């Protein structure tokens, strides 16, 4: 009862501040200027808002306002309870999750253990879900009581709690799914989040309204609108005119005009993606680690990243982004720096003083093509004649899957922010149709890291894996890209996430100057 009274008091305070502009103060997250709608421009329309059916950035950014998973992740990859109150492993095959009490769906139904199990079983029915949550025995998992879920596991999986923080595992209302069907639910999802669906205007916008019965801190702004503006420059123009409050996915060519406008604020957040040149370690002459290191040390990456991405990224030191939990670049920072003379000596030591011929494979992504051409030019200093082959994305992946290349340009995103999600798929011998890297000790370590549930021990394992991969120069890490957005200067409380799970419940408007 005390909790309900407190929430009611907080809600009343927020509503009063929305009425009286004087309540708002700079940076306090209040809608101080009286605006009741936050307008966010995104680069495309969502498709389906049933989270376990389809994952895309524009789906996720809307879904995460309406629906919630058991846990949430911060920008450092650390996991915190959300709908969950706590969790513990009773043994290697049993995870027990205690739910927060008093949480309700937008239709008034209570959040229960059965609702959680319903969601996970629906996810497991999907082809992607059957793979992604294969470690959970959904058929034999059960509700110990109304607020306690017992997940039975087919095998131990260290990143499980991080997996339970991703959007596809957001908890849905079983009654809403059964009444609306999955297609109907996709247009009008029912969750536990701080916002509820209001109106979806196809091709134009998705409008949400504050959930005044929210179990946590109510959203600052009563209304939230996602407006579809495909062209990046048009998003910036709309931001300049004040017709929108936040522009997501700002491009490099618009950054200067935003920085120079005192009415706008540019926001850069390190992302979860990394661009690499993936090396076929079995293709001559790339079988020699000295050759691979020479290629690495002969690229002026700081200059290359600036030329290609124009200030929205930085050079990479590792095959994963630095935002990923467990990231370690100790070895590479000591050995991968640009040093053309050292690179030339490595080529001599490896028996290639006059260089060789090399081919880089890339999709027709303009940034990756440009990066490949920069490497082509810089490797000429080693006597290497490089051919850049550009294919449309479908053909590119045919070559990629068959490992029919010496080097190929790849961008990797890791929304789960766990090393298993990228390192296992990239470097375990059995995870690729045709492996381009293979070491039995790395395979063993990756399996151990996947199975280990103790975070301290997992960290030790992945540091060792990364040291070996960096010593081997298994890939050429190139660039980490930021997530770039922009706001009107009066917007407060905006904290973009490295992945696509930015929440807008804390966002409001500063009070207008008198």
Number of C-alpha atoms within 10 A of each C-alpha: 5 7 10 12 10 11 18 15 12 14 19 12 12 21 16 13 21 24 16 14 19 17 19 23 19 17 17 17 22 29 35 28 22 21 18 17 19 24 20 24 26 25 19 18 21 25 14 23 28 27 24 22 18 16 16 14 16 19 21 25 21 27 29 25 24 28 27 23 24 26 21 22 24 15 19 15 19 13 16 17 19 17 25 19 16 16 16 11 13 10 11 15 16 19 20 20 23 21 23 18 15 13 19 18 23 24 13 12 16 16 23 21 20 18 20 25 21 17 21 26 19 17 23 21 14 14 10 15 18 15 12 14 21 15 17 24 19 23 12 11 19 18 18 14 12 15 19 22 24 23 23 21 20 16 15 20 23 20 21 18 20 20 25 20 23 24 28 25 23 27 27 28 25 20 13 20 19 11 10 15 12 17 14 16 19 21 18 21 24 27 28 30 29 28 31 27 22 14 14 16 11 11 12 13 21 21 21 23 19 22 20 18 21 21 20 14 15 22 27 25 26 22 20 26 21 26 23 21 22 13 14 19 16 14 26 28 16 16 23 18 11 15 14 22 24 28 29 20 18 24 18 15 13 15 20 10 14 22 14 11 13 10 15 22 18 20 19 18 18 22 25 26 25 26 24 24 26 24 23 21 22 15 15 12 20 19 15 17 17 21 24 22 24 26 25 26 22 23 24 18 23 16 13 20 23 15 14 19 20 15 16 22 23 21 19 24 26 30 31 31 27 21 21 24 19 22 19 22 17 14 16 19 13 8 15 22 16 17 15 20 14 14 24 23 16 22 23 17 12 15 14 17 15 12 19 14 10 18 16 22 25 28 20 15 13 12 14 22 19 17 23 26 16 19 21 20 15 18 22 14 16 24 16 19 15 19 14 18 16 18 15 11 12 10 12 19 15 11 15 20 13 13 20 17 20 20 25 25 22 17 15 16 16 20 23 24 31 23 27 22 18 19 18 20 14 20 22 22 18 13 12 16 11 13 18 22 21 15 12 10 11 23 18 13 18 24 16 18 25 23 18 19 18 10 13 10 12 21 18 12 20 24 17 15 23 25 17 16 21 25 15 16 25 27 24 25 25 26 30 29 22 21 23 22 21 25 24 23 16 19 24 21 18 19 14 20 18 26 25 21 22 17 19 23 23 18 22 31 31 26 25 15 9 4
